[in-house]
Amino acid sequence: MGERPLRLCLVGATGLVGRAICEQAISVPGIHVIGVGRPKAGAAANPCPEMLVAEPIDWPELIASANADVLVCALGTTIKAAGSRAQFNAIDHDLIRFVAEAALAGGIGHMILVSSVGADAHSSNFYLAVKGLTEAAVTRLGIRRLDILRPGLLRGKRAQRRGLETLGQLAAPLLDRVVLHGPLRRYRSIPANAVAKAALGLARDATPGAYVHEHDALIAAGLSLGST
């Protein structure tokens, strides 16, 4: 009998990074991804080969039933899409913490959290402050291994367009080459596929601890897929 594949429970499978993880995982031997999300009509809303669907209040049961080794949380929205700062906080802080708590209760000892470059609980920028507070809340749970991914502007095709982000994606390659050097490299844009590869590469590392990965570290973690 073959060795049991590494089982990843992915929350946020329909987003840009989540979809990329599902797509990239197909070509990675020894990894099986189980998506968890809200009920939505149409196969396009279920990018993973295996999807478990329910309203968020019931996600802890789904997370436990996934029998996963690693939980990857790629949940995220914008203030505009959420409709208000309060709703944004409810998704990007409260719901993510809820998912992390469910993973811990379900016996999952490794979590990978997709956050954002610049995340800082003390930031004057509301978006970055919420991201920082979320990182802190999840870290306090004491999960055996926690990987926090802090990508810059994500490049890739979203199911729903984000106006300013689309313009940013067009300008990003030039900005990366001309401006973002040295300490500013961490702010470089990055393809969603590269972040997905980083998540899959890090999923194989069970070394205990809490780790933060920014641009160059994300690229390196993705490259590790080809050397394992």
Sequence and secondary structure as in RCSB ss.txt:
>XXXX:A:sequence
MGERPLRLCLVGATGLVGRAICEQAISVPGIHVIGVGRPKAGAAANPCPEMLVAEPIDWPELIASANADVLVCAL
GTTIKAAGSRAQFNAIDHDLIRFVAEAALAGGIGHMILVSSVGADAHSSNFYLAVKGLTEAAVTRLGIRRLDILR
PGLLRGKRAQRRGLETLGQLAAPLLDRVVLHGPLRRYRSIPANAVAKAALGLARDATPGAYVHEHDALIAAGLSL
GST
>XXXX:A:secstr
     EEEEEE TTSHHHHHHHHHHTTSTTEEEEEEE   SSGGG  SSEEEE  GGGHHHHHHHTT SEEEE  
   HHHHSSHHHHHIIIIIIHHHHHHHHHHTT  EEEEE  TT  TT SSHHHHHHHHHHHHHHHT  SEEEEE 
 SSEES  SS  HHHHHHHHHHHHHHHHT  GGGGGG  EEHHHHHHHHHHHHT    EEEEE HHHHHHHHHGG
GG 
